[in-house]
Amino acid sequence: MAVQDSVAAFIMELAPAGPLMGLDLGEKTIGIAMSDSRRIVASPLETLRRRKFGLDAAVLLDRAGARGVAGIVLGLPLNMDGSEGPRCQSTRAFARNLSGLTDLPIGFWDERLSTVAAERALIEADTSRRRRAQVIDHVAAAYILQGFLDRMATLHS
C-alpha cells in the first residue's frame, strides 16, 4: 500500500477494526505505542534501539503482526512553522521503505510538541530523570497516536 499524506486518505485505507501502531522515530531509538482494537486509547509499548533499517523493520512488523495491527501512524517532525526539514525527509524515507515490506497502510501525524508533552506528563507523575530517559520515546509515540485517534474520532462523529 502507498504511504498516505492525507489523514482522510489514510483512514479510508484502514480496515474497519483493529489496533493501530504509533511510531516516534528518533535518530537512535523508535518509540512504539499501540491503540486498543476500538481505536480509542493509545498506550506506550516500548522503545526500540535503532540498528539497521532491515532489522528495525523486522521487529516493528513482527510487533504489528503479533497484535493484529490495522495500520501504522508515524510522527512527522514538522518545524514549528509547519515547514519540513531533514528529519521529515528521513521519516518519509523510512515510511516509503517500510511500505515496501508490508501491505499495512501507513500515515503521518504532526508530532510537534509530542516529546514536550510526554516529558511534562512524566515530570508531573514524579518520574525520575533516569526513568524518563528510558520511557520518553514510547510515551511520545503514545501522544502522537492519541492525537491521531482523537482526530479520527472527530471525523467519524
C-alpha positions as CSV (number, residue, x, y, z in Angstrom):
1,M,0.0,0.0,0.0
2,A,1.1,3.6,-0.5
3,V,2.1,5.9,2.2
4,Q,-0.7,8.5,2.8
5,D,0.0,12.1,3.5
6,S,-3.7,12.9,4.0
7,V,-5.3,11.8,7.2
8,A,-8.6,11.2,5.4
9,A,-6.9,9.1,2.7
10,F,-5.1,7.1,5.4
11,I,-8.3,6.5,7.3
12,M,-10.0,5.3,4.1
13,E,-7.3,2.6,3.7
14,L,-7.7,1.3,7.2
15,A,-9.7,-1.9,8.0
16,P,-12.8,-1.1,10.0
17,A,-11.4,-2.6,13.2
18,G,-8.1,-3.5,14.7
19,P,-5.4,-1.6,16.7
20,L,-3.1,1.0,15.2
21,M,0.6,1.3,15.9
22,G,2.2,4.7,16.6
23,L,5.9,5.4,16.0
24,D,8.1,8.2,17.2
25,L,11.3,7.9,15.0
26,G,14.4,9.3,16.6
27,E,18.0,9.1,15.4
28,K,18.9,6.4,17.9
29,T,15.5,5.0,19.0
30,I,12.0,4.3,17.9
31,G,9.2,4.8,20.3
32,I,6.3,2.3,19.8
33,A,2.7,2.7,21.0
34,M,-0.4,0.7,20.4
35,S,-4.1,1.6,20.4
36,D,-6.8,-0.7,21.6
37,S,-8.8,-2.5,18.9
38,R,-11.6,0.1,19.1
39,R,-9.0,2.9,18.4
40,I,-10.0,4.9,21.4
41,V,-6.9,4.9,23.7
42,A,-3.2,4.8,22.8
43,S,-0.7,3.2,25.2
44,P,3.1,3.3,25.3
45,L,4.6,-0.1,24.4
46,E,8.4,0.0,24.2
47,T,11.4,1.8,22.9
48,L,13.4,0.1,20.2
49,R,17.1,0.9,19.9
50,R,17.8,1.6,16.2
51,R,20.2,-0.6,14.3
52,K,19.8,-1.1,10.6
53,F,16.6,-0.4,8.7
54,G,16.0,-4.1,7.8
55,L,16.4,-5.2,11.4
56,D,14.2,-2.4,12.8
57,A,11.5,-3.0,10.2
58,A,11.5,-6.7,11.0
59,V,11.0,-6.0,14.7
60,L,8.2,-3.4,14.0
61,L,6.4,-5.7,11.6
62,D,6.7,-8.6,14.0
63,R,5.1,-6.5,16.8
64,A,2.4,-5.4,14.3
65,G,1.6,-8.9,13.2
66,A,1.5,-10.3,16.8
67,R,-1.1,-7.6,17.7
68,G,-3.1,-7.7,14.5
69,V,-2.3,-4.1,13.7
70,A,-4.5,-2.5,11.0
71,G,-2.2,0.5,10.2
72,I,0.9,2.4,11.3
73,V,1.0,6.1,12.2
74,L,4.4,7.8,12.1
75,G,5.0,11.0,13.9
76,L,6.0,13.6,11.3
77,P,8.6,16.0,12.9
78,L,7.5,19.3,11.2
79,N,9.3,22.5,12.2
80,M,7.3,24.9,14.4
81,D,6.4,27.0,11.4
82,G,4.9,23.9,9.7
83,S,7.8,23.5,7.2
84,E,9.6,20.3,6.6
85,G,13.3,19.8,7.3
86,P,15.8,16.9,7.1
87,R,14.1,15.0,9.9
88,C,10.8,15.0,7.9
89,Q,12.6,13.7,4.8
90,S,14.2,10.9,6.9
91,T,10.7,10.0,8.3
92,R,9.2,10.0,4.9
93,A,12.0,7.8,3.5
94,F,11.5,5.3,6.4
95,A,7.8,5.2,5.6
96,R,8.5,4.6,1.9
97,N,10.9,1.8,2.7
98,L,8.6,0.2,5.3
99,S,5.7,0.3,2.9
100,G,7.7,-1.9,0.5
101,L,7.7,-4.6,3.2
102,T,4.1,-4.6,4.3
103,D,0.5,-4.2,3.0
104,L,-0.4,-2.2,6.1
105,P,-1.5,1.4,5.4
106,I,1.0,4.0,6.7
107,G,0.1,7.5,7.6
108,F,1.6,10.6,9.3
109,W,0.6,12.7,12.2
110,D,2.1,16.1,13.2
111,E,4.3,15.3,16.1
112,R,5.2,18.9,17.1
113,L,5.5,19.2,20.9
114,S,4.7,15.5,21.5
115,T,8.0,14.9,23.3
116,V,7.5,18.1,25.3
117,A,4.0,16.9,26.3
118,A,5.3,13.5,27.2
119,E,8.2,15.0,29.3
120,R,5.7,17.2,31.1
121,A,3.4,14.3,31.9
122,L,6.3,12.2,33.2
123,I,7.6,15.1,35.4
124,E,4.1,15.6,36.8
125,A,4.0,11.8,37.6
126,D,7.2,12.4,39.5
127,T,9.2,10.1,37.3
128,S,12.9,10.1,37.9
129,R,15.2,11.7,35.3
130,R,16.7,8.2,34.6
131,R,13.4,6.6,34.2
132,R,12.1,9.4,31.9
133,A,15.1,8.8,29.6
134,Q,14.1,5.2,29.4
135,V,10.4,5.7,28.5
136,I,10.2,9.2,26.8
137,D,10.2,7.8,23.3
138,H,7.4,5.4,23.6
139,V,5.4,7.8,25.8
140,A,5.9,10.4,22.9
141,A,4.7,7.7,20.5
142,A,1.5,7.3,22.6
143,Y,0.9,11.1,22.4
144,I,1.3,11.0,18.6
145,L,-1.0,8.1,18.3
146,Q,-3.6,9.5,20.7
147,G,-3.6,12.8,18.7
148,F,-4.4,10.8,15.6
149,L,-7.1,8.7,17.3
150,D,-8.8,11.9,18.6
151,R,-8.8,13.4,15.2
152,M,-10.2,10.2,13.7
153,A,-13.0,10.2,16.2
154,T,-14.0,13.8,15.3
155,L,-14.1,12.8,11.6
156,H,-16.3,9.9,12.4
157,S,-18.8,11.7,14.6
